[in-house]
Structures are given as C-alpha cells and as structure tokens.
Amino acid sequence: MHEYNEFGPASHIAYKLQKASKGENFTWTKDLVAWQEEKTLSRESFKIKAFAESVFAFTPKGEVIMIPKGGTPLDFAFKVHTSIGQRYLGALVNGKMVKMSHEIKTGDIIEIKTGNKANVTKDWEKVVKSGEARRLIRRFLRLKK
C-alpha cells in the first residue's frame, strides 16, 4: 500500500513526471496496476522502470533537476529557467567544460555559464532532447522575428 501511494498514478512523482512530459504515454503506470493486483513486479523493478527514461542531475547548490535520458546541458539550462537557457554560453559538468551536445548522466553536477543577453539559434533545436526545451527555443525564435 505504501509503495502504491508513493509511486502510484496519483502520487506526487507521477504528477510531476506527467506535467514534465506533457502527455507522453506512461506504460509504467500499467505495470504498477499489474504489480498491485498480481504482484508481478518487484518494488525495485518498478522503481527502475518508472525512472528509466530520466536523468537526475544537480545544480551547484544541490537542487535536483530531472531531464530526459540523453539530455544535454542545454536541456538542463532550460529546465532550470527559460532565461538561463536563452542566455546559455557553456556548461561545466563535474567541474569540466563540455560541449553543448554532451550527454548528461545521473549524478552529474551542472553549472551553466550565461551571457547578458539571449543568443538562441535555430541549431539549438537539433541539440536538445526534451520537447519542452525545443518548444521554448522555437517560441523564442518566432517572437524574435
């Protein structure tokens, strides 16, 4: 019962994941129902399935940011705040400067370097993995015209 409340479709985690993905299909919720009714999934395998498509990285202050698997520092920057993403100049991952296309891993500490003004380009759409970051880039470019 505790696991169902903590990880179930009405849980805070499910709500946050659903909000972040804007309606993507969560097959893990079906697995949860099967797990509850038939005990076909172990608690650990459910947790693994529930977060298999996400990466959890940290800001320098220790805040946890969830981005899609394969996400880049640019995805991270837009997830932290739209204006940080728009003013992105570079990123330090675990203290080392990386390319914009660098794939972030769970546990990485990401520090975003920003400029004074937005410098968004059309090429950024090819780099980001999250639909939300792609949407924000397109919106900025459309409004800039």
Backbone torsions as a table, in degrees:
resi	resn	phi	psi	omega
1	MET	NA	-43.8	-179.6
2	HIS	-59.7	-44.5	180.0
3	GLU	-63.0	-39.7	179.5
4	TYR	-62.5	-44.2	179.6
5	ASN	-66.4	-37.7	-176.5
6	GLU	-76.3	-37.3	-173.6
7	PHE	-118.5	0.4	-174.9
8	GLY	-70.9	176.8	-176.1
9	PRO	-62.2	-21.9	179.1
10	ALA	-99.8	6.7	-177.8
11	SER	-75.3	163.4	177.5
12	HIS	-61.8	-39.7	-179.6
13	ILE	-63.1	-47.0	179.5
14	ALA	-62.0	-40.4	179.1
15	TYR	-61.7	-46.7	-179.3
16	LYS	-64.5	-41.3	178.9
17	LEU	-64.8	-42.4	-179.5
18	GLN	-65.7	-40.9	179.3
19	LYS	-64.5	-41.0	-178.2
20	ALA	-69.4	-31.0	-174.8
21	SER	-94.3	-9.7	179.0
22	LYS	54.9	51.4	170.4
23	GLY	93.8	10.7	176.0
24	GLU	-61.5	154.3	-177.8
25	ASN	-76.9	126.4	179.1
26	PHE	-104.5	93.0	179.4
27	THR	-68.9	-20.9	-179.3
28	TRP	-66.6	-23.0	177.2
29	THR	-69.3	-34.6	175.0
30	LYS	-64.9	-40.9	177.1
31	ASP	-61.6	-37.3	178.9
32	LEU	-62.8	-44.5	179.0
33	VAL	-61.8	-44.7	177.6
34	ALA	-62.0	-40.1	179.8
35	TRP	-63.2	-42.5	-179.3
36	GLN	-66.1	-44.4	-175.0
37	GLU	-77.7	-41.0	-172.4
38	GLU	-116.0	-6.0	-176.4
39	LYS	57.6	40.7	-178.8
40	THR	-82.4	-18.7	179.1
41	LEU	-115.6	141.9	173.8
42	SER	-79.8	162.1	178.9
43	ARG	-58.2	-43.9	-178.7
44	GLU	-66.9	-42.3	-179.3
45	SER	-67.0	-31.5	176.4
46	PHE	-65.6	-45.3	179.7
47	LYS	-60.7	-40.8	179.8
48	ILE	-64.5	-46.4	179.5
49	LYS	-64.0	-38.7	-176.1
50	ALA	-63.7	-32.4	-175.8
51	PHE	-117.3	16.7	-176.7
52	ALA	-64.7	-27.7	-177.3
53	GLU	-99.3	17.2	-178.8
54	SER	-126.9	154.1	175.2
55	VAL	-123.6	138.8	-179.6
56	PHE	-115.5	113.0	-179.8
57	ALA	-118.8	167.6	-174.4
58	PHE	-117.8	146.0	168.2
59	THR	-79.3	165.6	177.1
60	PRO	-59.4	-24.1	178.5
61	LYS	-86.8	-0.9	176.1
62	GLY	95.4	4.7	177.7
63	GLU	-73.1	136.4	179.9
64	VAL	-88.5	130.5	178.5
65	ILE	-121.8	128.1	179.1
66	MET	-98.9	126.7	175.8
67	ILE	-129.2	165.1	179.5
68	PRO	-66.7	153.6	175.3
69	LYS	-56.7	135.0	-177.0
70	GLY	86.3	3.3	-178.2
71	GLY	-63.5	157.4	-175.5
72	THR	-114.7	170.2	175.3
73	PRO	-57.6	-30.1	178.3
74	LEU	-68.1	-39.9	173.5
75	ASP	-58.9	-45.2	179.9
76	PHE	-59.3	-46.5	-178.0
77	ALA	-60.6	-45.1	179.2
78	PHE	-68.2	-30.5	178.4
79	LYS	-70.3	-36.7	178.4
80	VAL	-64.6	-52.2	177.3
81	HIS	-168.4	141.8	-178.1
82	THR	-55.7	-44.1	-177.5
83	SER	-66.9	-29.9	176.2
84	ILE	-68.3	-43.6	176.9
85	GLY	-60.9	-43.8	-178.1
86	GLN	-66.3	-30.2	-178.3
87	ARG	-99.3	14.2	-177.0
88	TYR	-56.6	130.0	173.4
89	LEU	-117.7	-31.4	-178.1
90	GLY	-179.9	178.6	-178.7
91	ALA	-147.2	143.8	170.6
92	LEU	-103.7	124.0	175.7
93	VAL	-111.9	116.7	-176.8
94	ASN	53.7	38.6	176.2
95	GLY	85.4	-0.4	-178.9
96	LYS	-118.2	136.5	177.7
97	MET	-66.8	134.1	-178.8
98	VAL	-128.9	164.7	175.7
99	LYS	-70.1	159.7	177.9
100	MET	-62.2	-27.9	-177.2
101	SER	-89.4	2.5	-179.7
102	HIS	-57.0	134.4	178.9
103	GLU	-85.7	120.3	-178.9
104	ILE	-78.1	141.0	178.1
105	LYS	-110.5	155.6	176.4
106	THR	-59.1	132.5	179.2
107	GLY	97.1	-11.2	178.5
108	ASP	-64.8	147.6	173.8
109	ILE	-105.9	119.8	-173.3
110	ILE	-112.1	126.0	173.7
111	GLU	-116.7	120.4	-177.5
112	ILE	-93.7	130.2	175.2
113	LYS	-96.1	131.1	-176.7
114	THR	-124.9	157.5	174.9
115	GLY	-101.1	-176.3	-179.1
116	ASN	-78.8	-26.0	-179.2
117	LYS	-135.4	162.8	-177.6
118	ALA	-65.2	141.8	177.5
119	ASN	-136.7	40.1	-177.8
120	VAL	-67.4	137.6	175.6
121	THR	-127.3	160.9	179.3
122	LYS	-60.7	-31.6	-179.3
123	ASP	-62.6	-23.6	-179.3
124	TRP	-61.8	-30.0	-179.9
125	GLU	-59.6	-31.3	-179.0
126	LYS	-76.1	-22.1	-174.8
127	VAL	-87.2	-39.3	-174.3
128	VAL	-74.5	151.5	179.2
129	LYS	-106.7	-23.5	-177.3
130	SER	-88.2	140.0	177.0
131	GLY	-63.1	-34.3	-179.5
132	GLU	-64.0	-46.0	178.7
133	ALA	-64.7	-42.1	178.5
134	ARG	-60.2	-42.2	179.1
135	ARG	-62.9	-43.6	-179.7
136	LEU	-66.2	-36.4	177.2
137	ILE	-65.4	-48.5	179.6
138	ARG	-60.9	-41.7	-179.7
139	ARG	-62.5	-45.3	179.6
140	PHE	-60.6	-46.0	-178.4
141	LEU	-65.5	-36.5	178.8
142	ARG	-67.1	-43.4	-179.1
143	LEU	-72.7	-24.0	-178.1
144	LYS	-71.9	-27.2	-177.7
145	LYS	-63.7	NA	NA
